[in-house]
């Protein structure tokens, strides 16, 4: 939930999944940079020294682990969002799809997020 509660501009959230997964749905405001493209494209997309948080599908997917390593090797301060977009959505947070922004009902078994209101 640190990412959901982060101050605007304090980090860059990077979706490391393939294009079809990004198209299916992603976290609003995230940058799409598949893991394999990080070494060649990161510097052009994200300024050096920027705090980066990477995510992939969910805790059963290690794509974000490899992405975090790639960013670390380039010298970026990086963290991995372990629950990925799966737990982002299960916490009732917004996901951007071709149909627009979608917010699912939070799953009470996993949510740590308490929406303000």
DRENTORKOL-3810 file (N, C-alpha, C; in nm, 4 decimals):
REM DRENTORKOL-3810
@n.u->0.0818; n.v->-0.1190; n.w->0.0000; ca.u->0.0000; ca.v->0.0000; ca.w->0.0000; c.u->0.0861; c.v->0.1251; c.w->0.0000
@n.u->0.2179; n.v->0.1078; n.w->0.0177; ca.u->0.3065; ca.v->0.2236; ca.w->0.0116; c.u->0.2950; c.v->0.2945; c.w->-0.1231
@n.u->0.2789; n.v->0.2183; n.w->-0.2289; ca.u->0.2686; ca.v->0.2785; ca.w->-0.3624; c.u->0.1382; c.v->0.3568; c.w->-0.3753
@n.u->0.0291; n.v->0.3002; n.w->-0.3308; ca.u->-0.1005; ca.v->0.3683; ca.w->-0.3391; c.u->-0.1011; c.v->0.4971; c.w->-0.2582
@n.u->-0.0266; n.v->0.4984; n.w->-0.1477; ca.u->-0.0242; ca.v->0.6139; ca.w->-0.0589; c.u->0.0924; c.v->0.7084; c.w->-0.0839
@n.u->0.1773; n.v->0.6786; n.w->-0.1835; ca.u->0.2954; ca.v->0.7610; ca.w->-0.2103; c.u->0.2572; c.v->0.9011; c.w->-0.2580
@n.u->0.3385; n.v->0.9965; n.w->-0.2210; ca.u->0.3182; ca.v->1.1341; ca.w->-0.2653; c.u->0.3371; c.v->1.1418; c.w->-0.4168
@n.u->0.2533; n.v->1.2183; n.w->-0.4847; ca.u->0.2683; ca.v->1.2326; ca.w->-0.6305; c.u->0.4100; c.v->1.2794; c.w->-0.6665
@n.u->0.4678; n.v->1.2139; n.w->-0.7659; ca.u->0.6002; ca.v->1.2500; ca.w->-0.8130; c.u->0.7150; c.v->1.1925; c.w->-0.7316
@n.u->0.6843; n.v->1.1158; n.w->-0.6271; ca.u->0.7911; ca.v->1.0630; ca.w->-0.5425; c.u->0.8545; c.v->0.9356; c.w->-0.5984
@n.u->0.7897; n.v->0.8746; n.w->-0.6967; ca.u->0.8412; ca.v->0.7520; ca.w->-0.7569; c.u->0.7816; c.v->0.7348; c.w->-0.8949
@n.u->0.8440; n.v->0.6472; n.w->-0.9722; ca.u->0.7885; ca.v->0.6067; ca.w->-1.1013; c.u->0.7501; c.v->0.4604; c.w->-1.0882
@n.u->0.6250; n.v->0.4321; n.w->-1.1169; ca.u->0.5727; ca.v->0.2964; ca.w->-1.1125; c.u->0.5869; c.v->0.2362; c.w->-1.2524
@n.u->0.6511; n.v->0.1199; n.w->-1.2603; ca.u->0.6806; ca.v->0.0585; ca.w->-1.3899; c.u->0.6141; c.v->-0.0782; c.w->-1.4007
@n.u->0.5289; n.v->-0.0922; n.w->-1.5012; ca.u->0.4663; ca.v->-0.2197; ca.w->-1.5351; c.u->0.5642; c.v->-0.2929; c.w->-1.6256
@n.u->0.6104; n.v->-0.4085; n.w->-1.5820; ca.u->0.7155; ca.v->-0.4805; ca.w->-1.6531; c.u->0.6636; c.v->-0.5946; c.w->-1.7400
@n.u->0.5317; n.v->-0.6040; n.w->-1.7543; ca.u->0.4717; ca.v->-0.7153; ca.w->-1.8289; c.u->0.4734; c.v->-0.6897; c.w->-1.9792
@n.u->0.4395; n.v->-0.7914; n.w->-2.0551; ca.u->0.4351; ca.v->-0.7781; ca.w->-2.2011; c.u->0.3191; c.v->-0.6887; c.w->-2.2442
@n.u->0.3180; n.v->-0.6502; n.w->-2.3697; ca.u->0.2186; ca.v->-0.5566; ca.w->-2.4233; c.u->0.0756; c.v->-0.6049; c.w->-2.4041
@n.u->0.0493; n.v->-0.7331; n.w->-2.4305; ca.u->-0.0879; ca.v->-0.7817; ca.w->-2.4189; c.u->-0.1384; c.v->-0.7726; c.w->-2.2746
@n.u->-0.0514; n.v->-0.7935; n.w->-2.1779; ca.u->-0.0915; ca.v->-0.7809; ca.w->-2.0378; c.u->-0.1192; c.v->-0.6353; c.w->-2.0023
@n.u->-0.0337; n.v->-0.5457; n.w->-2.0490; ca.u->-0.0543; ca.v->-0.4014; ca.w->-2.0298; c.u->-0.1887; c.v->-0.3603; c.w->-2.0893
@n.u->-0.2169; n.v->-0.4066; n.w->-2.2103; ca.u->-0.3419; ca.v->-0.3724; ca.w->-2.2779; c.u->-0.4635; c.v->-0.4260; c.w->-2.2019
@n.u->-0.4488; n.v->-0.5395; n.w->-2.1385; ca.u->-0.5577; ca.v->-0.6001; ca.w->-2.0609; c.u->-0.5954; c.v->-0.5113; c.w->-1.9413
@n.u->-0.4964; n.v->-0.4467; n.w->-1.8829; ca.u->-0.5205; ca.v->-0.3575; ca.w->-1.7701; c.u->-0.3919; c.v->-0.3288; c.w->-1.6957
@n.u->-0.3772; n.v->-0.2040; n.w->-1.6504; ca.u->-0.2571; ca.v->-0.1628; ca.w->-1.5791; c.u->-0.2926; c.v->-0.0566; c.w->-1.4752
@n.u->-0.1994; n.v->-0.0276; n.w->-1.3897; ca.u->-0.2215; ca.v->0.0726; ca.w->-1.2861; c.u->-0.2137; c.v->0.2106; c.w->-1.3499
@n.u->-0.3160; n.v->0.2949; n.w->-1.3291; ca.u->-0.3143; ca.v->0.4292; ca.w->-1.3880; c.u->-0.1878; c.v->0.5051; c.w->-1.3472
@n.u->-0.1270; n.v->0.5693; n.w->-1.4450; ca.u->-0.0066; ca.v->0.6470; ca.w->-1.4200; c.u->0.1224; c.v->0.5681; c.w->-1.4307
@n.u->0.1122; n.v->0.4351; n.w->-1.4438; ca.u->0.2323; ca.v->0.3523; ca.w->-1.4567; c.u->0.2961; c.v->0.3741; c.w->-1.5940
@n.u->0.4245; n.v->0.3479; n.w->-1.6006; ca.u->0.5001; ca.v->0.3492; ca.w->-1.7251; c.u->0.5120; c.v->0.2046; c.w->-1.7707
@n.u->0.4928; n.v->0.1801; n.w->-1.8992; ca.u->0.5069; ca.v->0.0441; ca.w->-1.9505; c.u->0.6487; c.v->0.0250; c.w->-2.0031
@n.u->0.7229; n.v->-0.0630; n.w->-1.9376; ca.u->0.8594; ca.v->-0.0929; ca.w->-1.9795; c.u->0.8864; c.v->-0.2410; c.w->-1.9496
@n.u->0.8610; n.v->-0.3264; n.w->-2.0492; ca.u->0.8814; ca.v->-0.4700; ca.w->-2.0281; c.u->1.0246; c.v->-0.4999; c.w->-1.9824
@n.u->1.0384; n.v->-0.5998; n.w->-1.8997; ca.u->1.1670; ca.v->-0.6346; ca.w->-1.8387; c.u->1.2801; c.v->-0.6420; c.w->-1.9404
@n.u->1.2583; n.v->-0.7079; n.w->-2.0515; ca.u->1.3645; ca.v->-0.7252; ca.w->-2.1519; c.u->1.4119; c.v->-0.5924; c.w->-2.2106
@n.u->1.3299; n.v->-0.4887; n.w->-2.2043; ca.u->1.3650; ca.v->-0.3590; ca.w->-2.2626; c.u->1.4309; c.v->-0.2633; c.w->-2.1633
@n.u->1.4337; n.v->-0.2983; n.w->-2.0365; ca.u->1.4873; ca.v->-0.2074; ca.w->-1.9351; c.u->1.6317; c.v->-0.1673; c.w->-1.9633
@n.u->1.7237; n.v->-0.2606; n.w->-1.9901; ca.u->1.8626; ca.v->-0.2193; ca.w->-2.0124; c.u->1.8793; c.v->-0.1186; c.w->-2.1272
@n.u->1.8020; n.v->-0.1329; n.w->-2.2319; ca.u->1.8190; ca.v->-0.0451; ca.w->-2.3481; c.u->1.7335; c.v->0.0811; c.w->-2.3454
@n.u->1.6235; n.v->0.0820; n.w->-2.2702; ca.u->1.5312; ca.v->0.1960; ca.w->-2.2764; c.u->1.5143; c.v->0.2761; c.w->-2.1477
@n.u->1.5551; n.v->0.2215; n.w->-2.0356; ca.u->1.5273; ca.v->0.2873; ca.w->-1.9076; c.u->1.5783; c.v->0.4306; c.w->-1.9027
@n.u->1.7010; n.v->0.4537; n.w->-1.9436; ca.u->1.7592; ca.v->0.5885; ca.w->-1.9347; c.u->1.6831; c.v->0.6903; c.w->-2.0188
@n.u->1.6224; n.v->0.6465; n.w->-2.1283; ca.u->1.5457; ca.v->0.7373; ca.w->-2.2138; c.u->1.4065; c.v->0.7649; c.w->-2.1582
@n.u->1.3575; n.v->0.6786; n.w->-2.0714; ca.u->1.2211; ca.v->0.6882; ca.w->-2.0212; c.u->1.2144; c.v->0.7434; c.w->-1.8784
@n.u->1.3141; n.v->0.7095; n.w->-1.7973; ca.u->1.3127; ca.v->0.7454; ca.w->-1.6557; c.u->1.4454; c.v->0.8117; c.w->-1.6200
@n.u->1.4421; n.v->0.9349; n.w->-1.5711; ca.u->1.5674; ca.v->1.0035; ca.w->-1.5357; c.u->1.6497; c.v->0.9254; c.w->-1.4328
@n.u->1.7805; n.v->0.9289; n.w->-1.4486; ca.u->1.8713; ca.v->0.8625; ca.w->-1.3551; c.u->1.8445; c.v->0.9125; c.w->-1.2133
@n.u->1.8543; n.v->0.8221; n.w->-1.1175; ca.u->1.8354; ca.v->0.8584; ca.w->-0.9778; c.u->1.6923; c.v->0.8594; c.w->-0.9301
@n.u->1.5971; n.v->0.8443; n.w->-1.0212; ca.u->1.4558; ca.v->0.8412; ca.w->-0.9861; c.u->1.4233; c.v->0.7127; c.w->-0.9113
@n.u->1.3454; n.v->0.7237; n.w->-0.8046; ca.u->1.2997; ca.v->0.6043; ca.w->-0.7327; c.u->1.1993; c.v->0.5298; c.w->-0.8192
@n.u->1.2220; n.v->0.4022; n.w->-0.8373; ca.u->1.1399; ca.v->0.3186; ca.w->-0.9237; c.u->1.0755; c.v->0.2079; c.w->-0.8409
@n.u->0.9502; n.v->0.1800; n.w->-0.8693; ca.u->0.8818; ca.v->0.0633; ca.w->-0.8144; c.u->0.8326; c.v->-0.0172; c.w->-0.9333
@n.u->0.8700; n.v->-0.1440; n.w->-0.9386; ca.u->0.8311; ca.v->-0.2312; ca.w->-1.0497; c.u->0.7225; c.v->-0.3278; c.w->-1.0058
@n.u->0.6377; n.v->-0.3634; n.w->-1.1011; ca.u->0.5379; ca.v->-0.4672; ca.w->-1.0743; c.u->0.5154; c.v->-0.5516; c.w->-1.1978
@n.u->0.4651; n.v->-0.6728; n.w->-1.1721; ca.u->0.4226; ca.v->-0.7627; ca.w->-1.2791; c.u->0.2851; c.v->-0.8144; c.w->-1.2410
@n.u->0.2556; n.v->-0.9394; n.w->-1.2712; ca.u->0.1198; ca.v->-0.9887; ca.w->-1.2469; c.u->0.0888; c.v->-1.0004; c.w->-1.0983
@n.u->0.1638; n.v->-1.0806; n.w->-1.0258; ca.u->0.1328; ca.v->-1.1023; ca.w->-0.8849; c.u->0.2423; c.v->-1.1795; c.w->-0.8150
@n.u->0.2150; n.v->-1.2247; n.w->-0.6945; ca.u->0.3192; ca.v->-1.2915; ca.w->-0.6167; c.u->0.3684; c.v->-1.4223; c.w->-0.6772
@n.u->0.2941; n.v->-1.4823; n.w->-0.7656; ca.u->0.3377; ca.v->-1.6055; ca.w->-0.8311; c.u->0.4201; c.v->-1.5811; c.w->-0.9557
@n.u->0.4456; n.v->-1.4549; n.w->-0.9879; ca.u->0.5199; ca.v->-1.4181; ca.w->-1.1087; c.u->0.6497; c.v->-1.3504; c.w->-1.0658
@n.u->0.7618; n.v->-1.3961; n.w->-1.1193; ca.u->0.8887; ca.v->-1.3354; ca.w->-1.0802; c.u->0.9402; c.v->-1.2323; c.w->-1.1802
@n.u->0.8556; n.v->-1.1895; n.w->-1.2720; ca.u->0.8973; ca.v->-1.0911; ca.w->-1.3714; c.u->0.9460; c.v->-0.9616; c.w->-1.3095
@n.u->0.8796; n.v->-0.9176; n.w->-1.2039; ca.u->0.9218; ca.v->-0.7920; ca.w->-1.1413; c.u->1.0538; c.v->-0.8088; c.w->-1.0665
@n.u->1.0858; n.v->-0.9290; n.w->-1.0235; ca.u->1.2146; ca.v->-0.9531; ca.w->-0.9574; c.u->1.3282; c.v->-0.9313; c.w->-1.0571
@n.u->1.3136; n.v->-0.9850; n.w->-1.1770; ca.u->1.4148; ca.v->-0.9641; ca.w->-1.2801; c.u->1.4214; c.v->-0.8175; c.w->-1.3235
@n.u->1.3056; n.v->-0.7531; n.w->-1.3272; ca.u->1.3024; ca.v->-0.6104; ca.w->-1.3624; c.u->1.3728; c.v->-0.5263; c.w->-1.2564
@n.u->1.3486; n.v->-0.5581; n.w->-1.1290; ca.u->1.4152; ca.v->-0.4855; ca.w->-1.0208; c.u->1.5665; c.v->-0.5006; c.w->-1.0311
@n.u->1.6120; n.v->-0.6216; n.w->-1.0616; ca.u->1.7553; ca.v->-0.6439; ca.w->-1.0792; c.u->1.8097; c.v->-0.5597; c.w->-1.1941
@n.u->1.7373; n.v->-0.5549; n.w->-1.3058; ca.u->1.7827; ca.v->-0.4765; ca.w->-1.4214; c.u->1.7944; c.v->-0.3284; c.w->-1.3862
@n.u->1.6959; n.v->-0.2752; n.w->-1.3130; ca.u->1.7045; ca.v->-0.1344; ca.w->-1.2709; c.u->1.8184; c.v->-0.1134; c.w->-1.1722
@n.u->1.8370; n.v->-0.2059; n.w->-1.0785; ca.u->1.9457; ca.v->-0.1938; ca.w->-0.9806; c.u->2.0821; c.v->-0.1944; c.w->-1.0504
@n.u->2.0962; n.v->-0.2790; n.w->-1.1515; ca.u->2.2226; ca.v->-0.2843; ca.w->-1.2254; c.u->2.2511; c.v->-0.1541; c.w->-1.2999
@n.u->2.1453; n.v->-0.0786; n.w->-1.3300; ca.u->2.1614; ca.v->0.0516; ca.w->-1.3951; c.u->2.1790; c.v->0.1648; c.w->-1.2932
@n.u->2.1746; n.v->0.1307; n.w->-1.1653; ca.u->2.1978; ca.v->0.2305; ca.w->-1.0606; c.u->2.0745; c.v->0.2998; c.w->-1.0067
@n.u->1.9552; n.v->0.2553; n.w->-1.0450; ca.u->1.8316; ca.v->0.3165; ca.w->-0.9948; c.u->1.8004; c.v->0.2656; c.w->-0.8548
@n.u->1.7503; n.v->0.3530; n.w->-0.7671; ca.u->1.6933; ca.v->0.3017; ca.w->-0.6423; c.u->1.5609; c.v->0.2344; c.w->-0.6782
@n.u->1.5462; n.v->0.1079; n.w->-0.6460; ca.u->1.4309; ca.v->0.0315; ca.w->-0.6946; c.u->1.3724; c.v->-0.0556; c.w->-0.5847
@n.u->1.2407; n.v->-0.0688; n.w->-0.5881; ca.u->1.1678; ca.v->-0.1608; ca.w->-0.5005; c.u->1.0739; c.v->-0.2419; c.w->-0.5883
@n.u->1.0345; n.v->-0.3567; n.w->-0.5360; ca.u->0.9448; ca.v->-0.4460; ca.w->-0.6081; c.u->0.8097; c.v->-0.4489; c.w->-0.5370
@n.u->0.7017; n.v->-0.4293; n.w->-0.6125; ca.u->0.5672; ca.v->-0.4392; ca.w->-0.5576; c.u->0.5275; c.v->-0.5869; c.w->-0.5668
@n.u->0.5524; n.v->-0.6605; n.w->-0.4591; ca.u->0.5399; ca.v->-0.8057; ca.w->-0.4577; c.u->0.4025; c.v->-0.8560; c.w->-0.5025
@n.u->0.2956; n.v->-0.7950; n.w->-0.4582; ca.u->0.1611; ca.v->-0.8416; ca.w->-0.4926; c.u->0.1203; c.v->-0.8128; c.w->-0.6352
@n.u->0.1965; n.v->-0.7271; n.w->-0.7035; ca.u->0.1680; ca.v->-0.6943; ca.w->-0.8423; c.u->0.0292; c.v->-0.6367; c.w->-0.8639
@n.u->-0.0116; n.v->-0.6347; n.w->-0.9894; ca.u->-0.1420; ca.v->-0.5782; ca.w->-1.0227; c.u->-0.2555; c.v->-0.6648; c.w->-0.9675
@n.u->-0.2292; n.v->-0.7942; n.w->-0.9474; ca.u->-0.3333; ca.v->-0.8809; ca.w->-0.8919; c.u->-0.3787; c.v->-0.8289; c.w->-0.7556
@n.u->-0.2845; n.v->-0.8045; n.w->-0.6666; ca.u->-0.3225; ca.v->-0.7600; ca.w->-0.5331; c.u->-0.3577; c.v->-0.6125; c.w->-0.5294
@n.u->-0.3082; n.v->-0.5344; n.w->-0.6227; ca.u->-0.3515; ca.v->-0.3957; ca.w->-0.6369; c.u->-0.5033; c.v->-0.3945; c.w->-0.6592
@n.u->-0.5479; n.v->-0.4745; n.w->-0.7564; ca.u->-0.6908; ca.v->-0.4814; ca.w->-0.7883; c.u->-0.7699; c.v->-0.5445; c.w->-0.6741
@n.u->-0.7152; n.v->-0.6483; n.w->-0.6117; ca.u->-0.7855; ca.v->-0.7144; ca.w->-0.5014; c.u->-0.7990; c.v->-0.6231; c.w->-0.3796
@n.u->-0.7171; n.v->-0.5202; n.w->-0.3727; ca.u->-0.7281; ca.v->-0.4214; ca.w->-0.2655; c.u->-0.8272; c.v->-0.3112; c.w->-0.3011
@n.u->-0.8965; n.v->-0.3255; n.w->-0.4143; ca.u->-0.9984; ca.v->-0.2283; ca.w->-0.4525; c.u->-0.9420; c.v->-0.1003; c.w->-0.5116
@n.u->-0.8208; n.v->-0.1062; n.w->-0.5641; ca.u->-0.7584; ca.v->0.0105; ca.w->-0.6254; c.u->-0.7855; c.v->0.0115; c.w->-0.7756
@n.u->-0.7774; n.v->0.1263; n.w->-0.8369; ca.u->-0.8173; ca.v->0.1411; ca.w->-0.9770; c.u->-0.7190; c.v->0.0768; c.w->-1.0735
@n.u->-0.7766; n.v->0.0234; n.w->-1.1821; ca.u->-0.7019; ca.v->-0.0372; ca.w->-1.2921; c.u->-0.7529; c.v->0.0278; c.w->-1.4200
@n.u->-0.6607; n.v->0.0657; n.w->-1.5065; ca.u->-0.6981; ca.v->0.1266; ca.w->-1.6344; c.u->-0.7056; c.v->0.0198; c.w->-1.7423
@n.u->-0.8204; n.v->0.0138; n.w->-1.8101; ca.u->-0.8418; ca.v->-0.0819; ca.w->-1.9184; c.u->-0.8840; c.v->-0.0046; c.w->-2.0426
@n.u->-0.9040; n.v->-0.0757; n.w->-2.1529; ca.u->-0.9518; ca.v->-0.0112; ca.w->-2.2752; c.u->-1.0884; c.v->0.0532; c.w->-2.2537
@n.u->-1.1652; n.v->0.0011; n.w->-2.1584; ca.u->-1.2984; ca.v->0.0545; ca.w->-2.1290; c.u->-1.2933; c.v->0.1744; c.w->-2.0342
@n.u->-1.1744; n.v->0.2049; n.w->-1.9822; ca.u->-1.1594; ca.v->0.3154; ca.w->-1.8879; c.u->-1.1094; c.v->0.2659; c.w->-1.7537
@n.u->-1.1299; n.v->0.3463; n.w->-1.6518; ca.u->-1.0849; ca.v->0.3110; ca.w->-1.5178; c.u->-1.1872; c.v->0.2179; c.w->-1.4522
@n.u->-1.1386; n.v->0.1068; n.w->-1.3983; ca.u->-1.2227; ca.v->0.0068; ca.w->-1.3330; c.u->-1.1773; c.v->-0.0052; c.w->-1.1879
@n.u->-1.2735; n.v->-0.0084; n.w->-1.0968; ca.u->-1.2422; ca.v->-0.0293; ca.w->-0.9555; c.u->-1.3268; c.v->-0.1458; c.w->-0.9062
@n.u->-1.2605; n.v->-0.2525; n.w->-0.8684; ca.u->-1.3305; ca.v->-0.3697; ca.w->-0.8170; c.u->-1.3553; c.v->-0.3528; c.w->-0.6676
@n.u->-1.4485; n.v->-0.4271; n.w->-0.6165; ca.u->-1.4731; ca.v->-0.4291; ca.w->-0.4730; c.u->-1.3527; c.v->-0.4927; c.w->-0.4049
@n.u->-1.3053; n.v->-0.4311; n.w->-0.2973; ca.u->-1.1904; ca.v->-0.4839; ca.w->-0.2255; c.u->-1.2221; c.v->-0.6216; c.w->-0.1687
@n.u->-1.1265; n.v->-0.7101; n.w->-0.1773; ca.u->-1.1365; ca.v->-0.8447; ca.w->-0.1227; c.u->-1.0975; c.v->-0.8372; c.w->0.0243
@n.u->-1.1926; n.v->-0.8588; n.w->0.1122; ca.u->-1.1694; ca.v->-0.8472; ca.w->0.2554; c.u->-1.0669; c.v->-0.9412; c.w->0.3110
@n.u->-1.0337; n.v->-1.0473; n.w->0.2366; ca.u->-0.9323; ca.v->-1.1415; ca.w->0.2840; c.u->-0.7908; c.v->-1.0916; c.w->0.2619
@n.u->-0.7748; n.v->-0.9956; n.w->0.1719; ca.u->-0.6381; ca.v->-0.9507; ca.w->0.1407; c.u->-0.6165; c.v->-0.8020; c.w->0.1614
@n.u->-0.7210; n.v->-0.7245; n.w->0.1679; ca.u->-0.7019; ca.v->-0.5803; ca.w->0.1640; c.u->-0.6422; c.v->-0.5220; c.w->0.2916
@n.u->-0.5491; n.v->-0.4341; n.w->0.2706; ca.u->-0.4913; ca.v->-0.3556; ca.w->0.3794; c.u->-0.5249; c.v->-0.2094; c.w->0.3551
@n.u->-0.5893; n.v->-0.1817; n.w->0.2441; ca.u->-0.6209; ca.v->-0.0447; ca.w->0.2041; c.u->-0.7564; c.v->-0.0041; c.w->0.2576
@n.u->-0.7613; n.v->0.1095; n.w->0.3153; ca.u->-0.8858; ca.v->0.1644; ca.w->0.3648; c.u->-0.9121; c.v->0.2955; c.w->0.2919
@n.u->-0.9957; n.v->0.2931; n.w->0.1882; ca.u->-1.0212; ca.v->0.4151; ca.w->0.1119; c.u->-1.0757; c.v->0.5248; c.w->0.2022
@n.u->-1.0308; n.v->0.6455; n.w->0.1718; ca.u->-1.0812; ca.v->0.7606; ca.w->0.2467; c.u->-1.2198; c.v->0.7943; c.w->0.1973
@n.u->-1.2989; n.v->0.8478; n.w->0.2860; ca.u->-1.4302; ca.v->0.8868; ca.w->0.2376; c.u->-1.5358; c.v->0.8838; c.w->0.3364
END
